[in-house]
Amino acid sequence: MQAFITCRLDYCNYQFSGITDSLFRRLQSVQNAAARLITGSARCDHITPVLRELMATSSTAPRVEFKLAVLVYKSLHGLSAPYLTDDCQLIPKSGRRRVWSG
């Protein structure tokens, strides 16, 4: 169960980028429910020790941000798949154009 839920959350990281806080709370509740199911803890028990026991120390939002940061880092340093490395490039600050709206 833990591997299934964690795998599904990690698989969709790029889609979770930029979603609202209310949707992140829903994802967090799925992770919490799975942790309670695995450990047999009650709904009234605090979830933090349960997540620590399962080594799922971070909540969903920071986890998504971390996974995306690792993916970008690996892409920029040539440590990921070639299609990601080719499409991920740093833009120098001097090469940016200012965009005016209105």
N, C-alpha and C positions, 0 to 999 in steps of 0.2 A: 504494500500500500504506500509506504513512504517513498519508495523508488518511483512508483507510478506518478504520484502527485508532484514530487520534486522535478521529475523528468518533464512533465507537462508544463509546469511553471517555467522551467529553464528553456524549453523549446520555443516558447512564445515571447521571449524577452523583447525582441524588437517591436512586437505589436503592442506591448504594454507601455512602451516609452511614450510619454505624453498623455496618458489617460488621466481621468479625474481622480481625485482622492476618494470619492465614494466608490468607484470601481476597484481601486486598490484595497479599500476596506473589505469589499466582497471577496477578493482574492485571498486576503489575509484570513478571512473567516473560513475559507475552504481549507487553507493550510492548517489552521488551528483545529478544525473538525477532524481532519485526517490524523493529526498528532494525538488528539484525544482518543480516537478510535484505535490507533495502534497501541497506545499505552494503557488504555482502559481507564483513563482518568475521567473524573466527573466534570460536567459543564461548569460547576461552581468553583473548581480548582483553578488556581492561577496557571496561565498558559506558558509563561516564560520558563519556569523550570522544566516543563514538559518538552518545550522546543530545544532547550539546552541538552536534555537527555538524548534527544534524537539528532543532535548536532546541527540543527537548523536554527542557528543563533540569530540570524537577522530576519526582520520582517520582509514582506514581499517587495515594497518600494525600494529600499536600499539594495536589496538583492538584485533587482532588475538593473538599477543604475550601475552596480559593480560589474555585473556580467557584460553589459554594453561597453563599459570602460575597458574591460579586459579585451573584448573583441576588437575595439578600435586600436588599442595599444598593439595587439598582435598584428593587426592589418598594417599599421604604420611601420612596423619593424620587420615585415616579411615573414612572420611566423604563422600566418593563417593561409587559407586556401588562396590560390592565385587570383580567382575572380574577386575576392575581397581586397586583396593587396593592390590590385590594379585600379580599383575604384575608390580607394581611400587614400587621399593625399592631403598634406597640410597646405594651407593657403597662407602665404606670408602676409603679415599685417599691412605692409606697404602696397601689396597687390589688390587689396580690397577696395571696392568702390562704395561710397556712401550712398545709401538709398534714401531718397526723400519721398515722403508720402504726404502730398497736399501742399 
